[in-house]
Amino acid sequence: MNIVVCIKQVPGTTQVKINPETGTLIRDGVEAVVNPFDEYAIEEAIRIREKVGGVVKVVTMGPPQAENALRSAIAMGADEGYLITDRAFAGSDTWATSYTLSSGIKTLGQVDLIICGKQAIDGDTAQVGPGIAEMLNLPYVAWVRKVEEITATTIKVERLMEEGYDVVEMPLPGLMTVVKEINTPRMASLKGKMKAKSATINTINASALSVDADKLGLKGSPTQVLRSFVPERKSGGEKISGEVPAMIDKIYNTIYDLGVVK
Ligand SMILES: Cc1cc2nc3c(=O)[nH]c(=O)nc-3n(C[C@H](O)[C@H](O)[C@H](O)COP(=O)(O)OP(=O)(O)OC[C@H]3O[C@@H](n4cnc5c(N)ncnc54)[C@H](O)[C@@H]3O)c2cc1C
């Protein structure tokens, strides 16, 4: 089975600071790590390979230093690393990221299963996994908490829901995004670390992709960040209590008076 895991290098903190003058993230002095949700994706791919055989390829789109994320995945047990990098990709929104990653994945030959994390802890949109599936015209299932069965042509999983879970069977090739309940990622072994250190990382740049250059990077991004800011913490407000129908009336009247509904 050919498994591709998409991993993102993110700041190793959820306390991302924003430069108030430029509105951009302050990355200086912040350690970069593999997006924690992607470690579950790597672990699950390795477990599937251990069960049914195959190859685990890890792919990241990012600046040259994102290579370190690929080496971390190889240290855990992934087989091959692919760095999709080019200045032309700078400023990509989630659409352009999905487009570029899906184009990169197309260069990897036969792919049976693509695994992504549930979301990235910095961007937090959870759009890239489904975006890749859509662009590759593949079925996908999000929020997978357990792989029950996998064959060459199907996968049966448990999808986490707000209350309980669904059992979903999906034909392969397909894509799934995983949640932290799925497994406990292994620590890299010393042997794994040695292998990762000397592993060849395959670099894919824009000229190696069959892409429309107008759909890459900032130019190809249908969404633009106009302003980034830390929301002000608000306190106070009005607490409503009492019988439910009376509370609903009160809330409705309040938002009606504010002009939110007409
Ligand atoms: C409106 C908007 C505008 C943006 N503009 C810019 C900009 O100008 N410059 C800029 O640098 N960034 C920009 N970004 C951020 C950039 O779009 C995201 O970093 C990127 O698209 C990934 O989205 P995410 O972090 O929400 O990932 P999610 O969708 O939350 O990630 C889900 C999963 O997809 C996979 N994944 C995500 N990103 C990657 C990746 N790069 N490589 C491999 N796998 C990946 C991982 O498996 C991850 O767990 C913008 C984002 C938005 C929403």
The ligand as a Tripos MOL2 file, in Angstrom:
@<TRIPOS>MOLECULE
LIG
   53    58     1     0     0
SMALL
NO_CHARGES

@<TRIPOS>ATOM
      1 C1         -7.4790   33.6100    4.2320 C.3       1 LIG1
      2 C2         -6.0870   33.0570    4.4260 C.ar      1 LIG1
      3 C3         -5.0060   33.7050    3.8490 C.ar      1 LIG1
      4 C4         -3.6940   33.2380    4.0730 C.ar      1 LIG1
      5 N1         -2.6530   33.9280    3.5630 N.ar      1 LIG1
      6 C5         -1.4080   33.5140    3.8290 C.ar      1 LIG1
      7 C6         -0.2950   34.2470    3.3830 C.ar      1 LIG1
      8 O1         -0.4430   35.2890    2.7670 O.2       1 LIG1
      9 N2          0.9510   33.7570    3.6630 N.ar      1 LIG1
     10 C7          1.1110   32.5990    4.3560 C.ar      1 LIG1
     11 O2          2.2430   32.1670    4.5670 O.2       1 LIG1
     12 N3          0.0780   31.8880    4.7990 N.ar      1 LIG1
     13 C8         -1.1740   32.3220    4.5650 C.ar      1 LIG1
     14 N4         -2.2170   31.6360    5.0520 N.ar      1 LIG1
     15 C9         -1.9620   30.4220    5.8050 C.3       1 LIG1
     16 C10        -1.9370   29.2660    4.8720 C.3       1 LIG1
     17 O3         -3.0480   29.2680    4.0320 O.3       1 LIG1
     18 C11        -2.0050   28.0270    5.7000 C.3       1 LIG1
     19 O4         -0.8360   27.9430    6.4720 O.3       1 LIG1
     20 C12        -2.0660   26.7650    4.8660 C.3       1 LIG1
     21 O5         -2.9530   26.8760    3.7960 O.3       1 LIG1
     22 C13        -2.5130   25.5870    5.6830 C.3       1 LIG1
     23 O6         -3.7700   25.8740    6.2470 O.3       1 LIG1
     24 P1         -3.9880   25.5470    7.7560 P.3       1 LIG1
     25 O7         -2.8000   25.9840    8.5200 O.co2     1 LIG1
     26 O8         -5.3110   26.0900    8.1620 O.co2     1 LIG1
     27 O9         -4.0220   23.9610    7.7360 O.3       1 LIG1
     28 P2         -5.2060   22.9530    7.9990 P.3       1 LIG1
     29 O10        -6.1280   22.9530    6.8390 O.co2     1 LIG1
     30 O11        -5.7890   23.1850    9.3500 O.co2     1 LIG1
     31 O12        -4.3440   21.6100    8.0010 O.3       1 LIG1
     32 C14        -4.9690   20.3490    7.9150 C.3       1 LIG1
     33 C15        -3.9400   19.3320    7.5250 C.3       1 LIG1
     34 O13        -3.5220   19.5770    6.1840 O.3       1 LIG1
     35 C16        -2.1350   19.2430    6.0560 C.3       1 LIG1
     36 N5         -1.3730   20.4550    5.7140 N.ar      1 LIG1
     37 C17        -1.6910   21.7410    5.9350 C.ar      1 LIG1
     38 N6         -0.7450   22.5520    5.4600 N.ar      1 LIG1
     39 C18         0.2010   21.7710    4.9300 C.ar      1 LIG1
     40 C19         1.4520   22.0010    4.2890 C.ar      1 LIG1
     41 N7          1.9230   23.2330    4.1010 N.pl3     1 LIG1
     42 N8          2.1710   20.9370    3.8720 N.ar      1 LIG1
     43 C20         1.7170   19.6820    4.0460 C.ar      1 LIG1
     44 N9          0.5480   19.3950    4.6540 N.ar      1 LIG1
     45 C21        -0.1910   20.4190    5.0760 C.ar      1 LIG1
     46 C22        -1.7050   18.6660    7.3910 C.3       1 LIG1
     47 O14        -1.9350   17.2830    7.3760 O.3       1 LIG1
     48 C23        -2.6780   19.3380    8.3650 C.3       1 LIG1
     49 O15        -2.8580   18.6220    9.5590 O.3       1 LIG1
     50 C24        -3.5060   32.0750    4.8500 C.ar      1 LIG1
     51 C25        -4.6260   31.4070    5.3710 C.ar      1 LIG1
     52 C26        -5.8950   31.8760    5.1740 C.ar      1 LIG1
     53 C27        -7.0730   31.1300    5.7780 C.3       1 LIG1
@<TRIPOS>BOND
     1     1     2 1
     2     2     3 ar
     3     2    52 ar
     4     3     4 ar
     5     4     5 ar
     6     4    50 ar
     7     5     6 ar
     8     6     7 ar
     9     6    13 1
    10     7     8 2
    11     7     9 ar
    12     9    10 ar
    13    10    11 2
    14    10    12 ar
    15    12    13 ar
    16    13    14 ar
    17    14    15 1
    18    14    50 ar
    19    15    16 1
    20    16    17 1
    21    16    18 1
    22    18    19 1
    23    18    20 1
    24    20    21 1
    25    20    22 1
    26    22    23 1
    27    23    24 1
    28    24    25 2
    29    24    26 1
    30    24    27 1
    31    27    28 1
    32    28    29 2
    33    28    30 1
    34    28    31 1
    35    31    32 1
    36    32    33 1
    37    33    34 1
    38    33    48 1
    39    34    35 1
    40    35    36 1
    41    35    46 1
    42    36    37 ar
    43    36    45 ar
    44    37    38 ar
    45    38    39 ar
    46    39    40 ar
    47    39    45 ar
    48    40    41 1
    49    40    42 ar
    50    42    43 ar
    51    43    44 ar
    52    44    45 ar
    53    46    47 1
    54    46    48 1
    55    48    49 1
    56    50    51 ar
    57    51    52 ar
    58    52    53 1
@<TRIPOS>SUBSTRUCTURE
     1 LIG1         1 GROUP 0 **** ****
